[in-house]
């Protein structure tokens, strides 16, 4: 367990909500991004759905297989093009995207939001309060992780932690 993080069943339910969402674009608001990512990594490694993480410094990387990165995806636009062309299901988490979001990226996001292929892709923008550009208004499903409700008492090294 990650200290101050969610328990795996709670995070698993959250991931199921993302996967079952009728929208391809999801804004997931949380104050504890690091804790949530650690829990999602644990779920992915235990055989959950294919989950990838995009960060500005490294591009797209698999949460299941550490070190497995998609070349040429450091820029947000390149990552979005890769996702739009992919034929495989995947949940793509984006952190640190606010400064990288450009007007040209909104065109790609609109295209991804309208995909009707059999293998869906879910783009999840993780962070604090996210206000999408006006052109994307209504294309995102908003989900909030109530970090206070996620905390659970658990025994660790003989001590109870919250």
Kinemage of the C-alpha trace (Angstrom):
@kinemage 1
@onewidth
@group {chain A} dominant
@subgroup {mainchain}
@vectorlist {calphas} color= white
{ca unk a 1} P 0.000 0.000 0.000
{ca unk a 2} L 1.091 3.518 -0.630
{ca unk a 3} L 1.081 5.712 2.449
{ca unk a 4} L -1.973 7.994 2.483
{ca unk a 5} L -3.151 6.333 -0.723
{ca unk a 6} L -6.300 4.596 -1.776
{ca unk a 7} L -6.853 0.946 -1.209
{ca unk a 8} L -6.679 -1.155 -4.375
{ca unk a 9} L -10.413 -2.012 -4.554
{ca unk a 10} L -11.271 1.711 -4.521
{ca unk a 11} L -8.749 2.503 -7.247
{ca unk a 12} L -9.903 -0.533 -9.216
{ca unk a 13} L -13.495 0.773 -9.118
{ca unk a 14} L -12.248 4.167 -10.282
{ca unk a 15} L -10.390 2.552 -13.181
{ca unk a 16} L -13.514 0.571 -14.082
{ca unk a 17} L -15.505 3.822 -14.159
{ca unk a 18} L -12.929 5.304 -16.533
{ca unk a 19} L -13.015 2.246 -18.809
{ca unk a 20} L -16.843 2.162 -18.845
{ca unk a 21} L -17.180 5.890 -19.488
{ca unk a 22} L -19.009 6.665 -22.734
{ca unk a 23} L -16.450 9.425 -23.403
{ca unk a 24} L -12.874 8.982 -24.584
{ca unk a 25} L -11.651 12.037 -22.649
{ca unk a 26} L -11.732 12.070 -18.846
{ca unk a 27} L -10.604 14.763 -16.416
{ca unk a 28} L -9.651 13.037 -13.162
{ca unk a 29} L -9.174 15.508 -10.341
{ca unk a 30} L -7.116 14.560 -7.291
{ca unk a 31} L -4.825 16.313 -4.851
{ca unk a 32} L -2.594 13.221 -4.504
{ca unk a 33} L -1.439 12.456 -8.040
{ca unk a 34} L 1.630 10.489 -6.919
{ca unk a 35} L -0.345 8.192 -4.615
{ca unk a 36} L -2.973 7.549 -7.269
{ca unk a 37} L -0.339 6.735 -9.908
{ca unk a 38} L 1.393 4.300 -7.545
{ca unk a 39} L -1.882 2.469 -6.942
{ca unk a 40} L -2.704 2.398 -10.662
{ca unk a 41} L 0.789 0.998 -11.358
{ca unk a 42} L 0.136 -1.786 -8.830
{ca unk a 43} L -3.187 -2.617 -10.509
{ca unk a 44} L -1.616 -2.622 -13.970
{ca unk a 45} L 1.164 -4.949 -12.796
{ca unk a 46} L -1.421 -7.354 -11.330
{ca unk a 47} L -2.997 -7.846 -14.733
{ca unk a 48} L -5.487 -5.024 -15.065
{ca unk a 49} L -6.119 -3.181 -18.317
{ca unk a 50} L -3.262 -1.734 -20.347
{ca unk a 51} L -2.420 1.556 -18.624
{ca unk a 52} L 0.129 4.034 -19.934
{ca unk a 53} L 1.501 7.252 -18.486
{ca unk a 54} L 2.537 10.347 -20.446
{ca unk a 55} L 4.913 12.801 -18.832
{ca unk a 56} L 6.537 15.771 -20.580
{ca unk a 57} L 10.070 14.536 -19.857
{ca unk a 58} L 9.674 10.941 -20.991
{ca unk a 59} L 6.630 10.587 -23.251
{ca unk a 60} L 4.357 7.542 -23.098
{ca unk a 61} L 5.465 4.628 -20.918
{ca unk a 62} L 3.731 1.435 -19.810
{ca unk a 63} L 2.763 1.250 -16.140
{ca unk a 64} L 2.798 -2.554 -16.326
{ca unk a 65} L 6.287 -2.966 -17.744
{ca unk a 66} L 8.719 -0.424 -16.361
{ca unk a 67} L 11.195 0.820 -18.906
{ca unk a 68} L 8.888 0.169 -21.862
{ca unk a 69} L 8.532 3.556 -23.528
{ca unk a 70} L 6.999 4.573 -26.828
{ca unk a 71} L 9.650 6.406 -28.864
{ca unk a 72} L 8.795 9.795 -30.335
{ca unk a 73} L 6.029 10.685 -27.874
{ca unk a 74} L 7.677 13.306 -25.646
{ca unk a 75} L 5.707 16.143 -27.182
{ca unk a 76} L 2.009 16.112 -26.343
{ca unk a 77} L 0.974 16.419 -29.988
{ca unk a 78} L 3.095 13.419 -30.983
{ca unk a 79} L 1.625 11.377 -28.126
{ca unk a 80} L -1.928 12.294 -29.160
{ca unk a 81} L -1.203 11.346 -32.791
{ca unk a 82} L 0.183 7.994 -31.633
{ca unk a 83} L -2.946 7.320 -29.546
{ca unk a 84} L -5.301 8.370 -32.357
{ca unk a 85} L -3.581 5.944 -34.761
{ca unk a 86} L -3.334 3.056 -32.296
{ca unk a 87} L -5.698 0.160 -32.851
{ca unk a 88} L -5.339 -1.231 -29.327
{ca unk a 89} L -7.344 -0.546 -26.200
{ca unk a 90} L -5.507 1.463 -23.599
{ca unk a 91} L -5.963 3.882 -20.746
{ca unk a 92} L -3.553 6.779 -21.222
{ca unk a 93} L -2.868 8.932 -18.169
{ca unk a 94} L -1.542 12.437 -18.735
{ca unk a 95} L 0.185 14.463 -16.019
{ca unk a 96} L 2.041 17.749 -16.423
{ca unk a 97} L 0.050 18.497 -19.560
{ca unk a 98} L -1.178 22.032 -18.827
{ca unk a 99} L 1.945 23.785 -20.105
{ca unk a 100} L 2.222 21.393 -23.065
{ca unk a 101} L -1.345 21.846 -24.353
{ca unk a 102} L -1.299 23.819 -27.615
{ca unk a 103} L -4.171 24.931 -29.882
{ca unk a 104} L -3.186 22.297 -32.468
{ca unk a 105} L -3.582 19.619 -29.774
{ca unk a 106} L -7.235 20.513 -29.328
{ca unk a 107} L -7.865 19.383 -32.925
{ca unk a 108} L -6.347 15.984 -32.108
{ca unk a 109} L -8.339 15.747 -28.873
{ca unk a 110} L -11.567 16.502 -30.769
{ca unk a 111} L -10.695 13.759 -33.265
{ca unk a 112} L -9.979 11.258 -30.483
{ca unk a 113} L -13.212 12.184 -28.701
{ca unk a 114} L -15.163 11.190 -31.830
{ca unk a 115} L -13.478 7.815 -32.425
{ca unk a 116} L -15.914 4.978 -33.033
{ca unk a 117} L -13.466 2.126 -33.507
{ca unk a 118} L -13.964 -1.205 -31.752
{ca unk a 119} L -10.876 -0.786 -29.593
{ca unk a 120} L -11.414 2.289 -27.483
{ca unk a 121} L -8.754 4.519 -26.036
{ca unk a 122} L -9.324 6.481 -22.859
{ca unk a 123} L -7.318 9.648 -22.283
{ca unk a 124} L -7.311 10.588 -18.618
{ca unk a 125} L -5.968 14.001 -17.635
{ca unk a 126} L -4.907 13.640 -13.992
{ca unk a 127} L -4.260 16.569 -11.674
{ca unk a 128} L -5.929 19.351 -9.767
{ca unk a 129} L -8.816 21.327 -11.229
{ca unk a 130} L -8.653 21.010 -15.032
{ca unk a 131} L -10.418 23.485 -17.254
{ca unk a 132} L -10.305 22.253 -20.843
{ca unk a 133} L -9.991 24.756 -23.673
{ca unk a 134} L -13.283 26.237 -24.803
{ca unk a 135} L -13.184 24.222 -28.042
{ca unk a 136} L -13.337 21.003 -25.981
{ca unk a 137} L -16.155 22.066 -23.714
{ca unk a 138} L -18.518 19.171 -23.066
{ca unk a 139} L -16.174 16.491 -24.463
{ca unk a 140} L -14.674 15.521 -21.095
{ca unk a 141} L -16.227 13.419 -18.390
{ca unk a 142} L -15.232 14.766 -14.986
{ca unk a 143} L -14.343 12.438 -12.148
{ca unk a 144} L -13.132 13.468 -8.725
{ca unk a 145} L -11.141 11.373 -6.312
{ca unk a 146} L -12.169 12.379 -2.829
{ca unk a 147} L -8.781 11.924 -1.186
{ca unk a 148} L -10.143 12.221 2.342
{ca unk a 149} L -12.620 9.375 1.808
{ca unk a 150} L -9.889 7.231 0.232
{ca unk a 151} L -7.743 7.149 3.352
{ca unk a 152} L -7.907 3.933 5.317
{ca unk a 153} L -6.291 2.804 8.544
{ca unk a 154} L -3.809 0.015 7.908
{ca unk a 155} L -1.122 -1.788 9.839
{ca unk a 156} L 2.431 -1.158 8.699
{ca unk a 157} L 5.530 -2.206 10.621
{ca unk a 158} L 3.430 -2.698 13.750
{ca unk a 159} L 1.904 0.806 13.584
{ca unk a 160} L -1.496 1.970 12.382
{ca unk a 161} L -1.256 4.509 9.581
{ca unk a 162} L -3.989 6.687 8.098
